[in-house]
């Protein structure tokens, strides 16, 4: 009987304070995830995509130059 009384108070505190906060924070984060990217994040993603395209073009240019200057460079890797 004493063991049950010891557990009642922490269970009540958990159910009254912790559980509601946990649920609120959980569903708030779910809502943010379901909304997708913010405008700022979308802009950043587009900028990164543009930079990646430019870097890919540069790599292609560098490979073409290396192919002309040193055709065996790929075998050295």
C-alpha beads as a LAMMPS data file, in Angstrom:
LAMMPS data file: protein, C-alpha beads

77 atoms
76 bonds

1 atom types
1 bond types

-500.0 500.0 xlo xhi
-500.0 500.0 ylo yhi
-500.0 500.0 zlo zhi

Masses

1 110.0

Atoms # bond

1 1 1 0.000 0.000 0.000
2 1 1 2.883 2.397 0.806
3 1 1 4.456 1.763 -2.603
4 1 1 1.292 2.851 -4.363
5 1 1 1.112 6.086 -2.340
6 1 1 4.712 6.906 -3.265
7 1 1 3.929 6.600 -6.970
8 1 1 0.666 8.561 -6.963
9 1 1 2.199 12.031 -6.524
10 1 1 4.753 11.737 -9.383
11 1 1 2.100 10.264 -11.680
12 1 1 -0.314 13.115 -10.925
13 1 1 2.418 15.730 -11.462
14 1 1 3.367 14.083 -14.747
15 1 1 -0.248 13.951 -15.967
16 1 1 -1.054 17.534 -14.948
17 1 1 2.159 19.346 -15.971
18 1 1 4.496 17.305 -18.138
19 1 1 2.059 15.443 -20.400
20 1 1 0.116 18.527 -21.615
21 1 1 3.350 20.447 -22.307
22 1 1 4.748 17.454 -24.119
23 1 1 1.647 17.153 -26.301
24 1 1 1.547 20.877 -27.083
25 1 1 5.213 20.979 -28.093
26 1 1 4.898 17.756 -30.083
27 1 1 1.963 18.950 -32.191
28 1 1 3.462 22.421 -32.626
29 1 1 6.616 20.890 -34.096
30 1 1 4.494 18.567 -36.304
31 1 1 2.623 21.623 -37.602
32 1 1 5.861 23.425 -38.460
33 1 1 7.206 20.387 -40.297
34 1 1 3.982 19.944 -42.271
35 1 1 4.025 23.588 -43.400
36 1 1 7.178 22.967 -45.417
37 1 1 9.942 25.452 -46.055
38 1 1 9.639 29.057 -45.008
39 1 1 10.215 31.762 -47.603
40 1 1 13.716 32.394 -46.246
41 1 1 14.580 28.683 -46.364
42 1 1 13.204 28.431 -49.912
43 1 1 15.379 31.377 -50.995
44 1 1 18.433 29.777 -49.386
45 1 1 17.682 26.495 -51.152
46 1 1 17.473 28.252 -54.525
47 1 1 20.752 30.078 -53.858
48 1 1 22.471 26.813 -52.934
49 1 1 21.079 25.142 -56.058
50 1 1 22.439 27.975 -58.214
51 1 1 25.840 27.752 -56.538
52 1 1 25.886 23.983 -57.057
53 1 1 25.127 24.437 -60.759
54 1 1 27.940 26.994 -61.099
55 1 1 30.358 24.685 -59.293
56 1 1 29.357 21.796 -61.567
57 1 1 30.059 23.973 -64.610
58 1 1 33.446 24.950 -63.177
59 1 1 34.328 21.319 -62.523
60 1 1 33.385 20.439 -66.103
61 1 1 35.546 23.302 -67.400
62 1 1 38.482 22.249 -65.220
63 1 1 38.150 18.636 -66.363
64 1 1 38.073 19.739 -69.982
65 1 1 41.232 21.819 -69.451
66 1 1 42.954 18.940 -67.699
67 1 1 41.933 16.580 -70.510
68 1 1 43.647 18.921 -72.983
69 1 1 46.742 19.559 -70.889
70 1 1 47.262 16.134 -69.385
71 1 1 45.083 13.410 -70.937
72 1 1 46.317 10.798 -68.432
73 1 1 45.255 12.714 -65.298
74 1 1 42.218 10.519 -64.624
75 1 1 44.348 7.372 -64.422
76 1 1 46.500 8.953 -61.692
77 1 1 43.539 9.109 -59.327

Bonds

1 1 1 2
2 1 2 3
3 1 3 4
4 1 4 5
5 1 5 6
6 1 6 7
7 1 7 8
8 1 8 9
9 1 9 10
10 1 10 11
11 1 11 12
12 1 12 13
13 1 13 14
14 1 14 15
15 1 15 16
16 1 16 17
17 1 17 18
18 1 18 19
19 1 19 20
20 1 20 21
21 1 21 22
22 1 22 23
23 1 23 24
24 1 24 25
25 1 25 26
26 1 26 27
27 1 27 28
28 1 28 29
29 1 29 30
30 1 30 31
31 1 31 32
32 1 32 33
33 1 33 34
34 1 34 35
35 1 35 36
36 1 36 37
37 1 37 38
38 1 38 39
39 1 39 40
40 1 40 41
41 1 41 42
42 1 42 43
43 1 43 44
44 1 44 45
45 1 45 46
46 1 46 47
47 1 47 48
48 1 48 49
49 1 49 50
50 1 50 51
51 1 51 52
52 1 52 53
53 1 53 54
54 1 54 55
55 1 55 56
56 1 56 57
57 1 57 58
58 1 58 59
59 1 59 60
60 1 60 61
61 1 61 62
62 1 62 63
63 1 63 64
64 1 64 65
65 1 65 66
66 1 66 67
67 1 67 68
68 1 68 69
69 1 69 70
70 1 70 71
71 1 71 72
72 1 72 73
73 1 73 74
74 1 74 75
75 1 75 76
76 1 76 77
